[in-house]
Amino acid sequence: MDNLTHQKNIREGTYFFHYDRLRDNANAFAINLMKGGIVYSNFVTTVSPRHAWEAKDAGQGHGLEHTLYVHQNKYGGVLNGLDYEMFNPETDGHIAARFNADTIERKYENKRALRNRFWLADNEKPVVAFVGRLDAQKGLDLVRHSIFYALNNRAQFVLLGSAPDQTTNNHFWGLKHHLNNSPDCHLEIGYNLELAHLIYAGADLMIVPSRYEPCGLTQLISMRYGTVPVVRAVGGLADTVFDKDFSDRPLHERNGYVFHHADHAGIESALHRAIGCYYHFPEHFRILMLNGMRWDYSWRHPGQHYLNIYDYIRDR
């Protein structure tokens, strides 16, 4: 073999070596730049440990499951943090009454302000809320079901959100008109920063029934404001919310209600327990509120995790 042929074979071998690393796992005639990013990176992160597992082992990798498995030694999840200056009930200028874990009674001034803003009845009922995009990812059928479940089970319901498509927006506008005369329900179709903060501060329960949720900030903001989250056990929701009744965590770390199946029975079971606790065990409910407020979901811990990853890359 002459030298030119040898060099040509080296070039072709290198080409096919790199092409194979870029080749899409499902289509041999296409390249996948995300796959290439995983292969050639020093480390790959996603925004929660649970979502990292779901992407690699639970079919949420969109065709990249095998690639993540092969490179699992440089792959992991780091929870997102929350900006504790932007979301701080002690300093928040958008809410009616500022408060902290030691003055949590003042939270109920925000509940009254929320009711006044939306012309809701001032009664003994808990306020269940949803804040977020009206998107299929967020479990909209479960959101809709929760509205009627809450109203039929001695609770009020408040929603703030808008949809990326007009059909979904129209559906919720129709729902808003259908419920317009209810003294226990208000649906606000759109987004308003001030209202979002007031709802976080004034609601008792926040539902996050997502079909999938890589991390989620809604549950973190809710806990910061003493609002108890009711979430589906997916992604970062499962990493941050620990069920009052069934978690294996110590009692001081339990901070909400969790359900597993994305169906009506699933969210009903969690809401039934949450609303029941509010009425029958108010001291237990208060403990959940305080547990959420006292937990640190700021960027302090995630920041250190990222520094550890950079140290790991450097040391290698």
URDA-V297613 format. One record per residue. RES is the residue in three letters. PSI is psi in radians with two decimals (* if undefined). OMEGA is omega in radians with two decimals (NA if undefined). NEAR is the number of other ideal C-beta (glycine too) atoms within 10 Angstrom. Layout:
# URDA-V297613
res->RES psi->PSI omega->OMEGA near->NEAR
res->RES psi->PSI omega->OMEGA near->NEAR
This chain:
# URDA-V297613
res->MET psi->2.19 omega->-3.14 near->7
res->ASP psi->2.97 omega->-3.03 near->7
res->ASN psi->-0.67 omega->-3.14 near->7
res->LEU psi->-0.74 omega->3.11 near->8
res->THR psi->-0.70 omega->3.12 near->9
res->HIS psi->-0.79 omega->3.13 near->10
res->GLN psi->-0.63 omega->3.11 near->10
res->LYS psi->-0.76 omega->3.14 near->12
res->ASN psi->-0.65 omega->3.10 near->11
res->ILE psi->-0.78 omega->-3.13 near->10
res->ARG psi->-0.77 omega->-3.14 near->10
res->GLU psi->-0.69 omega->3.11 near->10
res->GLY psi->-0.72 omega->3.11 near->10
res->THR psi->-0.71 omega->3.14 near->10
res->TYR psi->-0.88 omega->-3.10 near->10
res->PHE psi->-0.54 omega->3.09 near->11
res->PHE psi->-0.84 omega->-3.12 near->9
res->HIS psi->-0.63 omega->3.13 near->14
res->TYR psi->-0.71 omega->3.14 near->10
res->ASP psi->-0.60 omega->3.13 near->10
res->ARG psi->-0.36 omega->3.12 near->15
res->LEU psi->-0.24 omega->-3.04 near->16
res->ARG psi->2.34 omega->3.13 near->17
res->ASP psi->2.44 omega->-3.08 near->15
res->ASN psi->-0.42 omega->-3.10 near->15
res->ALA psi->-0.31 omega->-3.08 near->10
res->ASN psi->1.85 omega->-3.06 near->10
res->ALA psi->-0.25 omega->-3.11 near->8
res->PHE psi->0.17 omega->-3.13 near->6
res->ALA psi->2.66 omega->3.03 near->10
res->ILE psi->2.69 omega->-3.12 near->13
res->ASN psi->1.87 omega->-3.07 near->20
res->LEU psi->-0.51 omega->3.07 near->9
res->MET psi->-0.73 omega->3.07 near->14
res->LYS psi->-0.77 omega->3.10 near->20
res->GLY psi->-0.69 omega->3.10 near->15
res->GLY psi->-0.71 omega->3.11 near->13
res->ILE psi->-0.81 omega->-3.07 near->19
res->VAL psi->-0.77 omega->-3.00 near->16
res->TYR psi->-0.03 omega->-3.14 near->11
res->SER psi->2.83 omega->3.01 near->13
res->ASN psi->-0.54 omega->3.11 near->11
res->PHE psi->2.59 omega->-3.12 near->15
res->VAL psi->2.24 omega->3.10 near->20
res->THR psi->2.68 omega->2.90 near->16
res->THR psi->3.12 omega->-2.81 near->23
res->VAL psi->0.25 omega->2.96 near->19
res->SER psi->2.63 omega->3.10 near->25
res->PRO psi->-0.72 omega->-3.12 near->16
res->ARG psi->-0.73 omega->3.13 near->23
res->HIS psi->-0.58 omega->3.07 near->25
res->ALA psi->-0.76 omega->3.10 near->24
res->TRP psi->-0.74 omega->-3.12 near->17
res->GLU psi->-0.69 omega->-3.13 near->22
res->ALA psi->-0.61 omega->-3.10 near->22
res->LYS psi->-0.67 omega->-2.94 near->21
res->ASP psi->-0.13 omega->-3.03 near->13
res->ALA psi->0.41 omega->3.00 near->13
res->GLY psi->0.27 omega->3.12 near->10
res->GLN psi->0.32 omega->-3.13 near->18
res->GLY psi->0.02 omega->3.10 near->20
res->HIS psi->0.82 omega->3.09 near->11
res->GLY psi->-0.07 omega->-3.10 near->14
res->LEU psi->0.20 omega->-3.08 near->21
res->GLU psi->-0.80 omega->-3.10 near->17
res->HIS psi->-0.71 omega->3.13 near->12
res->THR psi->-0.75 omega->3.11 near->22
res->LEU psi->-0.63 omega->3.12 near->19
res->TYR psi->-0.78 omega->-3.12 near->12
res->VAL psi->-0.63 omega->-3.06 near->11
res->HIS psi->0.48 omega->-3.04 near->18
res->GLN psi->-0.35 omega->3.13 near->13
res->ASN psi->-0.24 omega->3.08 near->7
res->LYS psi->0.65 omega->-3.04 near->15
res->TYR psi->2.39 omega->3.11 near->19
res->GLY psi->3.02 omega->3.14 near->16
res->GLY psi->2.36 omega->3.07 near->23
res->VAL psi->2.11 omega->-3.14 near->20
res->LEU psi->2.47 omega->2.93 near->21
res->ASN psi->2.68 omega->3.02 near->16
res->GLY psi->2.95 omega->3.11 near->19
res->LEU psi->2.43 omega->3.09 near->21
res->ASP psi->1.79 omega->-3.05 near->13
res->TYR psi->-0.09 omega->2.99 near->16
res->GLU psi->-0.69 omega->3.12 near->8
res->MET psi->-0.69 omega->-3.11 near->11
res->PHE psi->1.51 omega->-3.08 near->20
res->ASN psi->1.87 omega->-3.10 near->14
res->PRO psi->-0.26 omega->3.10 near->23
res->GLU psi->-0.42 omega->-3.05 near->11
res->THR psi->-0.01 omega->-3.01 near->12
res->ASP psi->2.06 omega->3.13 near->21
res->GLY psi->-0.10 omega->-3.12 near->7
res->HIS psi->-0.13 omega->-3.06 near->13
res->ILE psi->2.86 omega->-3.03 near->23
res->ALA psi->-0.59 omega->-3.10 near->18
res->ALA psi->2.23 omega->3.12 near->18
res->ARG psi->2.57 omega->-3.06 near->17
res->PHE psi->2.95 omega->3.02 near->21
res->ASN psi->-2.97 omega->-3.08 near->15
res->ALA psi->-0.48 omega->-3.14 near->14
res->ASP psi->-0.29 omega->3.14 near->10
res->THR psi->0.71 omega->-2.99 near->12
res->ILE psi->-0.34 omega->3.10 near->15
res->GLU psi->-0.49 omega->-3.13 near->10
res->ARG psi->-0.28 omega->3.06 near->17
res->LYS psi->-0.57 omega->-3.07 near->24
res->TYR psi->-0.29 omega->2.97 near->13
res->GLU psi->-0.59 omega->3.07 near->16
res->ASN psi->-0.58 omega->3.08 near->26
res->LYS psi->-0.76 omega->3.10 near->22
res->ARG psi->-0.70 omega->3.13 near->14
res->ALA psi->-0.68 omega->3.11 near->16
res->LEU psi->-0.77 omega->3.12 near->24
res->ARG psi->-0.72 omega->3.12 near->21
res->ASN psi->-0.70 omega->-3.11 near->12
res->ARG psi->-0.66 omega->-3.06 near->17
res->PHE psi->0.16 omega->3.11 near->19
res->TRP psi->0.76 omega->3.08 near->8
res->LEU psi->2.70 omega->3.12 near->21
res->ALA psi->2.45 omega->3.09 near->11
res->ASP psi->1.67 omega->-3.07 near->10
res->ASN psi->-2.93 omega->-3.06 near->10
res->GLU psi->0.00 omega->-2.99 near->8
res->LYS psi->2.60 omega->3.00 near->22
res->PRO psi->2.63 omega->3.06 near->22
res->VAL psi->2.07 omega->3.04 near->23
res->VAL psi->2.39 omega->-3.04 near->30
res->ALA psi->2.75 omega->2.93 near->25
res->PHE psi->2.25 omega->3.06 near->28
res->VAL psi->2.14 omega->3.11 near->23
res->GLY psi->-3.13 omega->3.08 near->22
res->ARG psi->2.44 omega->3.03 near->14
res->LEU psi->1.34 omega->-3.03 near->21
res->ASP psi->2.61 omega->-3.10 near->16
res->ALA psi->-0.59 omega->3.11 near->14
res->GLN psi->-0.58 omega->-3.03 near->12
res->LYS psi->0.05 omega->3.12 near->22
res->GLY psi->0.95 omega->-3.00 near->26
res->LEU psi->-0.58 omega->3.09 near->20
res->ASP psi->-0.58 omega->3.11 near->14
res->LEU psi->-0.59 omega->3.06 near->23
res->VAL psi->-0.85 omega->-3.14 near->22
res->ARG psi->-0.79 omega->-3.14 near->17
res->HIS psi->-0.64 omega->-3.12 near->17
res->SER psi->-0.60 omega->3.12 near->26
res->ILE psi->-0.90 omega->-3.08 near->22
res->PHE psi->-0.59 omega->3.09 near->13
res->TYR psi->-0.78 omega->3.13 near->20
res->ALA psi->-0.82 omega->-3.09 near->25
res->LEU psi->-0.52 omega->-3.14 near->17
res->ASN psi->-0.02 omega->-3.09 near->8
res->ASN psi->0.75 omega->2.99 near->16
res->ARG psi->0.77 omega->3.07 near->15
res->ALA psi->2.77 omega->3.01 near->23
res->GLN psi->2.82 omega->-3.13 near->25
res->PHE psi->2.35 omega->3.09 near->27
res->VAL psi->2.35 omega->3.12 near->27
res->LEU psi->2.42 omega->3.01 near->25
res->LEU psi->2.05 omega->3.13 near->22
res->GLY psi->2.86 omega->3.06 near->22
res->SER psi->2.74 omega->-3.07 near->15
res->ALA psi->2.61 omega->3.06 near->19
res->PRO psi->-0.26 omega->3.12 near->10
res->ASP psi->2.59 omega->-3.01 near->11
res->GLN psi->-0.55 omega->-3.12 near->9
res->THR psi->-0.79 omega->3.12 near->7
res->THR psi->-0.74 omega->3.08 near->18
res->ASN psi->-0.79 omega->-3.13 near->16
res->ASN psi->-0.67 omega->3.13 near->12
res->HIS psi->-0.79 omega->-3.11 near->15
res->PHE psi->-0.49 omega->3.00 near->21
res->TRP psi->-0.71 omega->3.09 near->14
res->GLY psi->-0.70 omega->3.10 near->10
res->LEU psi->-0.68 omega->3.11 near->18
res->LYS psi->-0.80 omega->3.14 near->15
res->HIS psi->-0.64 omega->3.14 near->10
res->HIS psi->-0.62 omega->-3.07 near->11
res->LEU psi->0.18 omega->-2.97 near->17
res->ASN psi->-0.57 omega->-3.08 near->10
res->ASN psi->0.01 omega->-3.14 near->7
res->SER psi->2.29 omega->3.10 near->15
res->PRO psi->-0.03 omega->-3.07 near->13
res->ASP psi->0.25 omega->-3.08 near->19
res->CYS psi->2.44 omega->2.99 near->23
res->HIS psi->2.23 omega->3.06 near->22
res->LEU psi->2.11 omega->3.13 near->21
res->GLU psi->1.86 omega->-3.08 near->19
res->ILE psi->1.91 omega->-3.06 near->17
res->GLY psi->-2.92 omega->3.07 near->9
res->TYR psi->2.39 omega->-3.14 near->13
res->ASN psi->2.07 omega->-3.05 near->12
res->LEU psi->-0.79 omega->-3.12 near->8
res->GLU psi->-0.78 omega->3.13 near->12
res->LEU psi->-0.68 omega->3.13 near->18
res->ALA psi->-0.82 omega->-3.14 near->19
res->HIS psi->-0.70 omega->3.14 near->21
res->LEU psi->-0.66 omega->3.12 near->24
res->ILE psi->-0.76 omega->3.09 near->29
res->TYR psi->-0.68 omega->-3.09 near->27
res->ALA psi->-0.52 omega->-3.01 near->29
res->GLY psi->-0.35 omega->-3.11 near->27
res->ALA psi->2.76 omega->3.05 near->27
res->ASP psi->-0.65 omega->-3.09 near->22
res->LEU psi->2.49 omega->3.10 near->28
res->MET psi->2.12 omega->3.12 near->26
res->ILE psi->2.42 omega->3.05 near->33
res->VAL psi->1.38 omega->-3.02 near->26
res->PRO psi->0.79 omega->-2.95 near->26
res->SER psi->2.54 omega->2.97 near->25
res->ARG psi->-0.74 omega->2.99 near->15
res->TYR psi->2.65 omega->-3.08 near->18
res->GLU psi->1.67 omega->-3.10 near->27
res->PRO psi->-0.82 omega->3.04 near->21
res->CYS psi->-1.14 omega->-3.08 near->22
res->GLY psi->2.29 omega->3.04 near->28
res->LEU psi->-0.39 omega->-3.07 near->19
res->THR psi->-0.80 omega->-3.11 near->23
res->GLN psi->-0.56 omega->3.13 near->29
res->LEU psi->-0.75 omega->3.11 near->25
res->ILE psi->-0.76 omega->-3.12 near->23
res->SER psi->-0.85 omega->-3.11 near->30
res->MET psi->-0.61 omega->3.10 near->26
res->ARG psi->-0.55 omega->-3.11 near->24
res->TYR psi->0.25 omega->3.08 near->25
res->GLY psi->0.36 omega->3.10 near->26
res->THR psi->2.20 omega->-2.99 near->30
res->VAL psi->2.16 omega->-3.12 near->27
res->PRO psi->2.53 omega->3.01 near->26
res->VAL psi->1.91 omega->-2.92 near->26
res->VAL psi->2.79 omega->2.97 near->28
res->ARG psi->2.53 omega->-3.03 near->25
res->ALA psi->1.26 omega->3.08 near->17
res->VAL psi->2.63 omega->3.02 near->26
res->GLY psi->-2.42 omega->-3.10 near->27
res->GLY psi->-0.31 omega->3.07 near->26
res->LEU psi->-0.73 omega->3.13 near->27
res->ALA psi->-0.42 omega->-3.13 near->21
res->ASP psi->-0.23 omega->-3.00 near->20
res->THR psi->-0.34 omega->-3.12 near->25
res->VAL psi->2.22 omega->-3.05 near->27
res->PHE psi->2.15 omega->-2.95 near->22
res->ASP psi->2.37 omega->-3.13 near->19
res->LYS psi->-0.69 omega->-2.99 near->23
res->ASP psi->-0.52 omega->-2.95 near->11
res->PHE psi->-0.02 omega->3.12 near->10
res->SER psi->2.60 omega->3.03 near->16
res->ASP psi->0.10 omega->3.09 near->8
res->ARG psi->2.71 omega->3.04 near->11
res->PRO psi->2.76 omega->-3.02 near->8
res->LEU psi->-0.61 omega->-3.08 near->12
res->HIS psi->-0.13 omega->3.09 near->11
res->GLU psi->-0.12 omega->-3.14 near->12
res->ARG psi->2.29 omega->-2.91 near->22
res->ASN psi->0.17 omega->-3.11 near->27
res->GLY psi->-2.76 omega->-3.13 near->28
res->TYR psi->2.43 omega->-3.03 near->28
res->VAL psi->2.41 omega->2.99 near->25
res->PHE psi->2.80 omega->-2.97 near->21
res->HIS psi->-0.71 omega->-3.04 near->12
res->HIS psi->2.32 omega->-3.10 near->11
res->ALA psi->1.11 omega->3.13 near->16
res->ASP psi->3.03 omega->-3.09 near->15
res->HIS psi->-0.71 omega->-3.13 near->14
res->ALA psi->-0.64 omega->-3.12 near->8
res->GLY psi->-0.92 omega->-3.09 near->18
res->ILE psi->-0.52 omega->3.06 near->25
res->GLU psi->-0.70 omega->-3.11 near->16
res->SER psi->-0.71 omega->-3.13 near->16
res->ALA psi->-0.77 omega->3.13 near->26
res->LEU psi->-0.63 omega->3.10 near->23
res->HIS psi->-0.77 omega->3.14 near->13
res->ARG psi->-0.70 omega->-3.11 near->18
res->ALA psi->-0.85 omega->-3.13 near->24
res->ILE psi->-0.67 omega->3.09 near->23
res->GLY psi->-0.71 omega->3.11 near->13
res->CYS psi->-0.72 omega->3.14 near->22
res->TYR psi->-0.75 omega->-3.08 near->22
res->TYR psi->-0.77 omega->-2.93 near->14
res->HIS psi->-0.41 omega->-3.12 near->9
res->PHE psi->1.14 omega->-3.05 near->13
res->PRO psi->-0.56 omega->3.12 near->10
res->GLU psi->-0.65 omega->3.06 near->7
res->HIS psi->-0.71 omega->3.13 near->14
res->PHE psi->-0.71 omega->3.12 near->21
res->ARG psi->-0.66 omega->3.11 near->16
res->ILE psi->-0.73 omega->3.09 near->17
res->LEU psi->-0.76 omega->3.11 near->26
res->MET psi->-0.83 omega->-3.09 near->21
res->LEU psi->-0.66 omega->3.10 near->16
res->ASN psi->-0.75 omega->3.12 near->22
res->GLY psi->-0.72 omega->-3.11 near->26
res->MET psi->-0.58 omega->-3.05 near->20
res->ARG psi->-0.22 omega->3.13 near->14
res->TRP psi->2.50 omega->-3.09 near->16
res->ASP psi->1.80 omega->3.04 near->10
res->TYR psi->0.52 omega->3.07 near->21
res->SER psi->-3.03 omega->3.12 near->16
res->TRP psi->0.01 omega->-3.07 near->15
res->ARG psi->-0.88 omega->-3.13 near->10
res->HIS psi->-0.83 omega->3.09 near->12
res->PRO psi->-0.66 omega->3.12 near->19
res->GLY psi->-0.74 omega->3.12 near->12
res->GLN psi->-0.64 omega->3.10 near->11
res->HIS psi->-0.72 omega->3.12 near->14
res->TYR psi->-0.67 omega->3.06 near->14
res->LEU psi->-0.67 omega->3.11 near->10
res->ASN psi->-0.64 omega->3.11 near->11
res->ILE psi->-0.77 omega->3.12 near->17
res->TYR psi->-0.65 omega->3.09 near->11
res->ASP psi->-0.70 omega->3.14 near->10
res->TYR psi->-0.75 omega->3.12 near->13
res->ILE psi->-0.78 omega->-3.11 near->12
res->ARG psi->-0.77 omega->-3.08 near->8
res->ASP psi->-0.48 omega->3.10 near->6
res->ARG psi->* omega->NA near->8
